[in-house]
Amino acid sequence: MIVYTNPISEHNNWAFVEQNIIKLNNKGIFVSFCDAYFEKTSSPITELWYGIIHNPIDWEKYTPWDENINLFNTNSFIRSLNFCKILFVA
């Protein structure tokens, strides 16, 4: 399993979650912070993937999005959904 980790190290105990997801050894890609990942790429994921969308309490502190950008309106995210196995919201 390929893991794209959370770029925000102080985000609760997220390293613990990532370490345990890796232990599952599923096929595909695990994107632990979809908001940040899709903000940085214009290329869709074209293989099996799992992801987490975050909405922390102090989201303004953590989110890479400015007020005019919405994850659900980005081309790379929409095109990637065809290959998404599971999408969690945290």
PyMOL commands that set and color helices and strands:
alter all, ss='L'
color gray80, all
select helices_A, chain A and resi 14-24+34-40+59-62+71-73+75-83
alter helices_A, ss='H'
color red, helices_A
select strands_A, chain A and resi 2-4+29-31+49-53+84-89
alter strands_A, ss='S'
color yellow, strands_A
deselect
rebuild
show_as cartoon
